[in-house]
Amino acid sequence: MKYKLGDFVRFVDEKLEGYVTQIIDEQMIGVTVEDDFEIPVLAAKVTYVHGHGAESHDEDYVAPVTTVLPGEFKSKGVFIAVVPDAKANALVHLYILNETSYQLLASLTTEQQKSFKGEFAGIIEPNTAAKVYSAKLSDLQLWPKFLSQVLYHTRQNQEVPAPLNVSEQFKAKDFAGAKKIIPILKQQGWLIQLDEPELLIDAEKLKESFFKPAEEKQEVQKPVQEFDLHIEKLRDDHQFLTSSEMMNIQVNAFKHALDGAIVHQMPDITFIHGTGNGILKHELHKLLSKHPKVQTFMDARKEKFGYGATKVMLK
């Protein structure tokens, strides 16, 4: 198949053009035309329109190289960015986004029913992004598993991190939060960080906690159904705290309340975080997306909270 999702094509026998939004088989593709209607057509009956529109439709676009200044070396920041297509609403594009100061040698392979396919391999410079995959968001349940591998390289005097090897099966909860502006791409979308340490459970400490005498065990208090994380609700001296101190207090309060909800087998809990600059909401959603006891999460009762609260459904 010479075409891929997101290519802009023109019909040979008709005055129609649009974007490839489905690969049906080796001979057939689906093309979404101007009125958002998808037309099945033989691949031989369309032709690729070169040099059309946004860079993402011409090549696997990589932003210009950015020089890293001394003293500004950044070692963390490898992401999968999921961005809706600006022209074909049915499509989203996946990018590997490099916010680090390292040059990355990256590879993306898909796995579906024990069948593997290499989708992308290449070098991603610091502060650039490369498109690695395209798909319909409405077909999320049909998406394959994504296997990302990353090697780091730099000519500067910096320790090189261990290679990344991340397996990601996207679920609906990964896209439950509101879209935000993606760095480098400057488009609305979702961001999933690949180079965060996995949540590790110390088996020995866990075992010790089960065998502690009853008087040593701490009673976990059941949290309220709607837990308010506004700093003035948590600390009386909040006017004397720095922004980072406030954030730490709010995140710790969130973790304790979430643990309490899990211990007391609450089916759900709502966290009121406000809108503000969105940093606290983003941090909470990042923690929730990796928590093994969280089934899903979503914006809670917009008519009451707007976008200032998140409802968490527990397993």
Sequence and secondary structure as in RCSB ss.txt:
>XXXX:A:sequence
MKYKLGDFVRFVDEKLEGYVTQIIDEQMIGVTVEDDFEIPVLAAKVTYVHGHGAESHDEDYVAPVTTVLPGEFKS
KGVFIAVVPDAKANALVHLYILNETSYQLLASLTTEQQKSFKGEFAGIIEPNTAAKVYSAKLSDLQLWPKFLSQV
LYHTRQNQEVPAPLNVSEQFKAKDFAGAKKIIPILKQQGWLIQLDEPELLIDAEKLKESFFKPAEEKQEVQKPVQ
EFDLHIEKLRDDHQFLTSSEMMNIQVNAFKHALDGAIVHQMPDITFIHGTGNGILKHELHKLLSKHPKVQTFMDA
RKEKFGYGATKVMLK
>XXXX:A:secstr
    TT EEEESSSS EEEEEEE SSSEEEEE TTS EEEEEGGGEEE TT SSHHHHS          TT    
  EEEEEEE SS TTEEEEEEEE SSSEEEEEEEEEETTEEEEEEEEEE TTEEEEEEEEEGGGGGG  EEEEEE
EEE SSS      EEEEE   GGGG S  EEETTTTEEEEEEESSS      HHHHHHHHTS GGGS       S
EEE  HHHH TTGGGS HHHHHHHHHHHHHHHHHHHHHTT SEEEEE   TTSHHHHHHHHHHHT TTEEEEEE 
 HHHHTTSEEEEEE 
